[in-house]
Amino acid sequence: MSSSMICFRCGEHYDDETRVRCVCGEPLWFDTPSTDFTWSDSPEMGGMWRYEALLPVEKPNGIARAAGGTPLLRSEALDDAAGCRVYVKDEGENQTGAYKDRGSAVAVPHAIEKGADVIGTISYGNMAISTAAHAASLGRECVVLVPDEISSVRLELIAQYEPTIVQVSGDYGALYSDALSLPESLPISILVSDAPARISGYKTAVFEIYESLAPETPDAIVLPVSSGGFASGIWRGLRNLESIGLLSELPRLYLVQTAAADPLTQAFETGATEPTALSPDETGETIAHSIGNPDPPSGTRALAAVRETNGAVVSVSDEEIQTAQRRFAVAGGFSVEPAAATPLAGVTRLSERGEITSDESVVLVPTGTGFKELGTGNASVQTEITSRADLPELLDSILE
């Protein structure tokens, strides 16, 4: 399959499917051809490949075949905390435990289709793990660029797929721009956070949401935001559904940031159309490390998505994130990483502000499992200790 590339802002078209950004500076996405696609046209296959007709690659081999197809669950127990009718789209059910598998499932095969022998990425978290796993499943070498201060836990998670891991000193955020030029002189395809093929994979999450709820539709969708890539994919998916007649009214799109690094929130609140990068002095530490992005490369597009859908961007504190993470687990039964807990924290704040009402249906998208996260929970866990002989007596005292 092939498609031209288009800039969301200026409308410029490109035939080069390996290009990432427009001459105007904004990221590109695939110009999905017009089609008469309906839900009944989806082939009887699992996961995101039900929507193959709307993707730039045919169903590939490897673990990409199992990507997507995550459950959308009505979670009444979270209604009181959220202040609305809650549905949870649990992206932690993907192969490597995060929504990144949707992007890798399209981007890695697409890069190989365009002649790449070596796949690379810039990440020290879920995208690194996902890219390495998908490259390994297709027999391709993978190079992962990580910051020099990366933790041993994350290194272990990435290293299990045996990519080449390069720790890079200096301004790690500036590596995004560096990476875009690497393929000009090296035989490598660097799949950055907003690579157009990744965006195509991400949009399938919204296809699944709407097909699962049809003929009902959600009033709002809430998700974490870091680079703005996932938000771009969700927006692209909504626009695709609108253009083919499967969506008559856009849901409000709400994005949630950590207060430690919230350039999108600041831009939204001041009415700016583009975010201003935060300096190191303006950026704090956070348990939601995977969304602590002071300079989101797709920030302008994410802000456009929010404004077109009459949504908002909000920031939440680490305390609010921890509370939401606990509520996800105790009330909903979901284990989510700190960044993935932010949609619940964000919707709670939005409900308190009156922007979301109790009778509205809202889809929360926790983006990654909590089972990979070590050291972010409550270290002072209380337990009961007893002998086998005294066990019945102890349980009797607890259960009475």
C-alpha positions in Angstrom: 0.0 0.0 0.0 1.1 3.6 -0.5 -0.2 7.0 0.4 1.0 10.5 0.1 2.0 12.5 3.2 0.3 15.7 4.2 0.9 18.5 6.7 -2.1 19.1 9.0 -1.3 22.8 9.2 -0.4 24.1 5.8 -1.7 21.2 3.7 1.5 20.6 1.8 1.7 17.1 0.1 4.7 14.9 -0.2 5.3 11.6 -2.0 8.2 10.6 0.1 6.8 8.2 2.7 9.9 8.3 4.8 9.7 12.0 5.4 8.7 13.1 9.0 8.3 16.9 8.9 7.0 19.5 6.5 9.0 22.4 5.3 6.9 24.6 7.6 8.3 22.6 10.5 5.2 20.6 11.5 5.0 16.8 11.6 3.4 15.0 8.7 0.8 12.2 8.6 -0.6 9.9 5.9 -3.2 11.3 3.7 -5.7 8.5 4.1 -7.6 7.9 0.8 -11.3 8.4 0.8 -13.2 5.1 1.2 -16.7 3.7 1.7 -15.5 1.8 4.8 -18.0 0.7 7.4 -17.7 -1.4 10.5 -19.3 -4.3 8.7 -16.4 -4.1 6.2 -13.9 -5.0 8.9 -12.4 -8.4 8.1 -12.7 -11.2 10.7 -9.3 -10.8 12.1 -8.0 -9.8 15.5 -6.7 -6.6 16.8 -6.0 -3.4 14.9 -5.7 -5.2 11.5 -9.5 -5.2 11.2 -8.8 -1.7 9.9 -6.1 -2.6 7.4 -7.9 -0.7 4.7 -7.2 2.5 6.6 -3.5 1.8 7.2 -0.4 2.4 5.1 0.8 -1.2 5.3 -0.8 -4.6 4.8 -1.0 -7.0 7.8 2.7 -7.9 8.6 4.3 -10.9 10.2 5.8 -10.9 13.7 4.2 -9.7 16.9 2.6 -6.8 15.0 -0.2 -9.3 14.1 -1.4 -9.3 17.7 -1.3 -5.5 18.3 -4.4 -3.7 19.3 -7.7 -5.3 20.2 -7.4 -4.0 23.7 -10.6 -4.2 25.8 -13.0 -1.2 26.3 -14.6 -1.8 29.7 -17.4 0.0 31.5 -16.0 0.7 35.0 -18.9 1.8 37.2 -16.7 1.7 40.3 -14.6 4.6 39.0 -17.7 6.8 38.3 -17.7 8.5 41.7 -14.0 9.4 41.5 -14.2 10.6 37.9 -17.6 12.4 38.3 -19.0 10.8 35.1 -19.8 7.5 33.4 -16.4 5.9 32.9 -15.2 3.5 30.2 -11.6 2.3 30.3 -9.6 1.5 27.1 -6.8 -0.5 28.7 -3.8 -0.1 26.4 -1.6 -2.0 28.9 -3.0 -5.2 27.3 -0.7 -4.7 24.2 2.2 -7.1 23.8 4.9 -5.0 25.6 2.3 -3.5 27.9 1.8 -0.1 26.2 0.0 1.7 23.4 3.3 2.1 21.7 2.8 -1.4 20.2 0.1 0.1 17.9 2.6 2.5 16.5 5.5 0.0 16.2 3.2 -2.5 14.5 2.8 -0.1 11.6 6.1 1.9 11.7 8.6 -1.0 11.9 7.1 -3.0 9.0 6.6 0.2 7.0 10.3 1.1 7.5 11.3 -2.4 6.4 9.0 -2.1 3.3 10.9 1.0 2.4 14.2 -0.7 2.5 15.4 -0.3 6.1 17.7 -3.1 7.4 18.3 -1.4 10.8 15.6 0.1 12.9 16.3 2.8 15.5 14.5 4.9 18.0 15.0 7.5 20.8 13.5 6.5 24.0 14.2 5.2 27.5 10.8 3.7 28.2 7.9 2.1 26.4 8.7 3.2 22.9 12.2 1.7 23.2 10.9 -1.6 24.5 8.2 -1.8 21.8 10.4 -0.9 18.9 13.1 -3.4 20.0 10.5 -6.1 20.4 8.8 -5.5 17.0 12.2 -5.3 15.2 13.3 -8.5 16.8 10.2 -10.3 15.7 10.9 -9.4 12.1 14.6 -10.3 12.3 15.9 -6.8 12.1 18.7 -5.2 14.0 17.6 -2.4 16.3 19.5 0.6 17.8 18.1 2.4 20.8 19.4 5.8 21.9 18.9 6.5 25.6 20.1 9.2 28.0 23.3 8.4 30.0 21.5 8.6 33.3 19.0 5.8 32.5 18.1 3.5 35.3 19.2 -0.1 35.4 15.6 -1.3 35.6 14.7 0.3 32.3 17.9 -0.9 30.7 17.0 -4.4 31.7 13.5 -4.1 30.2 14.9 -2.8 26.9 17.9 -5.2 26.8 15.8 -8.4 26.8 15.2 -8.0 23.1 19.0 -7.6 22.5 19.1 -4.3 20.6 22.2 -2.2 20.5 21.7 0.3 23.3 23.7 3.6 23.1 23.7 5.9 26.1 24.1 9.5 24.9 25.3 12.3 27.1 24.3 16.0 26.6 20.9 17.4 25.9 18.7 14.3 25.4 15.8 16.3 24.1 17.9 17.7 21.2 18.4 14.1 20.0 15.0 14.3 18.2 16.4 16.8 15.7 19.7 15.0 15.4 17.9 11.7 14.6 16.0 13.2 11.7 19.3 13.7 9.9 20.9 10.4 10.7 19.3 8.4 7.9 20.9 10.8 5.4 24.3 9.4 6.1 23.7 6.1 7.8 21.8 2.9 6.8 19.2 3.2 9.6 15.6 4.2 9.9 15.0 6.2 13.1 11.4 5.9 14.2 10.8 9.0 16.3 7.7 9.5 18.5 5.7 11.2 15.8 6.8 9.2 12.7 3.8 9.2 10.4 3.5 5.5 10.4 3.4 5.5 14.2 0.5 8.0 14.0 -1.3 5.7 11.7 -1.1 2.8 14.2 -2.2 5.0 17.1 -5.4 6.0 15.3 -6.7 2.4 15.5 -7.3 2.8 19.2 -10.1 5.3 18.4 -11.5 3.0 15.7 -11.8 0.3 18.3 -13.5 2.6 20.8 -16.2 3.7 18.3 -16.8 0.2 17.0 -17.2 -1.2 20.5 -19.7 1.5 21.5 -21.6 1.8 18.3 -24.3 3.0 17.9 -23.5 5.0 21.1 -20.7 7.5 21.1 -18.5 8.9 23.9 -18.8 12.5 25.0 -15.1 12.8 25.7 -11.8 10.9 25.4 -9.0 11.6 28.0 -5.4 10.5 27.6 -1.9 11.4 28.8 0.2 13.6 26.6 4.0 13.7 26.2 5.4 14.3 22.7 1.9 14.8 21.3 2.2 11.7 19.1 -0.6 9.7 20.6 -2.9 12.7 20.8 -2.2 13.3 17.1 -3.1 9.7 16.3 -6.4 9.8 18.2 -7.2 13.1 16.4 -6.3 11.6 13.1 -8.5 8.6 13.8 -11.4 10.9 14.7 -11.0 12.9 11.5 -10.8 9.7 9.4 -14.1 8.5 11.0 -15.7 11.9 10.3 -14.6 11.9 6.7 -16.0 8.4 5.9 -19.3 9.2 7.6 -18.9 7.0 10.7 -18.8 10.0 13.0 -21.1 13.0 12.9 -19.9 14.9 16.0 -16.3 15.0 17.4 -15.9 14.0 21.1 -14.1 16.5 23.3 -10.5 15.5 23.5 -8.8 16.1 26.9 -5.0 15.8 27.4 -3.3 15.5 30.7 0.2 16.4 31.6 2.3 16.2 34.8 2.6 19.5 36.5 6.4 19.0 36.6 6.6 19.5 32.8 3.5 21.0 31.3 4.3 23.3 28.3 1.0 22.3 26.5 -1.1 23.2 29.6 0.6 26.6 29.8 0.1 27.2 26.0 -3.5 26.2 26.2 -4.3 28.4 29.2 -2.6 31.5 27.6 -4.4 30.9 24.2 -1.1 30.1 22.4 -1.2 27.9 19.3 2.3 26.6 19.8 3.9 25.5 23.1 7.1 27.1 24.4 9.8 24.7 25.4 10.5 24.7 29.1 14.1 25.2 30.4 15.7 22.8 32.9 15.0 25.3 35.6 11.3 25.2 34.7 11.1 21.4 34.7 10.7 19.3 37.9 11.0 15.7 38.9 7.9 13.5 38.6 6.9 9.9 39.1 5.2 10.1 35.7 8.6 10.1 33.9 7.3 8.9 30.6 5.3 12.1 30.1 7.7 14.6 31.6 8.4 16.2 28.2 9.5 19.9 28.3 9.5 20.3 24.5 6.9 18.1 22.8 7.7 17.8 19.0 4.0 17.4 18.1 2.8 19.9 20.6 1.3 22.3 18.1 -0.7 19.5 16.5 -1.9 18.3 19.9 -3.1 21.8 20.8 -4.9 22.0 17.5 -6.6 18.7 18.2 -7.8 19.9 21.6 -9.2 23.2 20.3 -10.9 21.6 17.3 -12.8 19.3 19.6 -13.6 21.9 22.3 -11.5 20.0 24.8 -8.7 21.1 27.1 -5.2 20.4 28.5 -4.8 20.1 32.2 -1.9 19.3 34.5 -1.9 17.2 37.7 0.5 16.8 40.6 2.3 13.7 41.6 0.0 13.4 44.6 -3.0 13.4 42.3 -1.4 10.8 40.1 -0.7 8.5 43.0 -4.3 8.9 44.2 -5.6 8.0 40.7 -3.2 5.1 40.3 -4.5 3.7 43.6 -8.1 4.2 42.5 -7.5 2.5 39.2 -6.2 -0.5 41.1 -8.5 -0.6 44.2 -11.8 0.5 42.6 -11.3 -0.6 39.0 -8.9 -3.6 39.2 -6.4 -2.0 36.7 -2.7 -1.9 37.2 -1.4 1.2 35.5 1.9 3.1 35.4 2.0 6.6 36.9 1.7 8.3 33.5 -1.2 6.1 32.6 -3.1 7.1 35.8 -3.2 10.8 34.7 -6.5 10.5 32.7 -8.3 9.6 35.9 -6.6 12.4 37.8 -7.3 14.8 35.0 -11.0 13.9 34.5 -11.5 14.2 38.3 -10.2 17.8 38.1 -12.3 18.5 35.0 -15.4 17.3 36.7 -14.7 19.4 39.8 -14.4 22.4 37.4 -17.8 21.6 35.8 -16.3 20.9 32.4 -17.5 17.3 32.5 -20.9 16.3 34.0 -22.1 13.2 35.8 -24.3 12.0 32.9 -21.6 12.1 30.3 -19.8 9.1 29.0 -16.0 9.5 29.1 -13.3 7.1 27.8 -10.2 7.1 29.9 -7.1 5.7 28.1 -4.5 4.4 30.5 -1.5 4.0 28.1 0.7 1.5 29.9 0.7 -1.3 32.4 1.9 -0.9 36.0 3.4 -4.3 36.1 6.7 -3.0 34.5 7.0 -0.2 37.0 9.2 -0.8 40.0 9.6 1.6 42.9 6.7 3.9 42.0 4.1 2.3 44.4 3.7 2.3 48.2 6.9 1.0 49.6 5.5 0.7 53.1 3.1 -2.1 52.4 1.4 -3.5 55.5 1.0 -7.2 55.9 -0.2 -9.7 58.5 2.2 -12.3 59.8 1.2 -15.6 61.4 1.9 -19.3 61.6 0.0 -22.0 59.8 -1.5 -23.1 63.1 -2.8 -19.6 63.9 -4.0 -18.8 60.4 -7.7 -19.7 61.0 -7.8 -17.5 64.2 -6.2 -14.6 62.4 -8.6 -14.8 59.4 -11.5 -15.0 61.8 -10.5 -11.8 63.5 -10.1 -10.1 60.1 -13.3 -11.3 58.5 -15.7 -10.9 61.5 
